[in-house]
Amino acid sequence: MCEDKVKGEGCGKKEILDDMSSKLGFTPQILQTLSELEPEFLNKYNMCNNRLLSDGALPAKTKILMALAVVASKQCERCVASQMQSALKNGATKEEIMETMDVIFITSGAPAVAACRDALKMLK
């Protein structure tokens, strides 16, 4: 897998996309587009993505929930949906996601919660 290679070097764009898709459970359309426009960007993104989706001092699930809160605060609905899918794929429970929603509301208010509207449907 690409994550085993130093800084993603030597990974082809198909290998990187396949690796990300297996971790996320889907391939975000923006990554497909970026891989066609600028393959080097995909390598950089992959390095960051591997840090987010790998356990370290913080478990990957915790980092993904943090990312969910950040993108919600930016009111990016597509980003929220992507992070929600990733959170669920990485074992986040409904209770953990709802506590994250509390943090989103406390720190970013109702507009950030509204950005989660469609993504929350994934919990049903």
Steps between C-alpha positions, in 0.01 A plus 500: 500500500605858443511584870792258535707697253698797624292817462288333232791494257479240230124474523299537183185708504280192460673333796460814712132537410435131568677525836303810602175345382556187707565710812215744445252254352452723195698723265427872535438640151737790565790255539421335169494841332821617668679179408425572136601866519806479725623155605764650735224664705355154555831385653500796740136440591572132556775578752262718702216252464717218631573704813130563555392142438775336707518449873770702670492681832131542417293219350400554135133509601564792735689693234219441251242629750720806548510544122121469493474787749743715302328457164161557662632826645593599144143413394617272220213255456685273255801492733274414794345212303846370411624517860178341626549204265858471613403520868244223462741285298760544775267388778349821634175432681184706483568614856854616413373686196223666701755614761702642212183681392486652851854630454411635156198684639686639802799620300347593164128544550185414311636567146768235552242254629282577197793404275472150652132459411541255212798317650304425817258294292778240477440420869153358434 
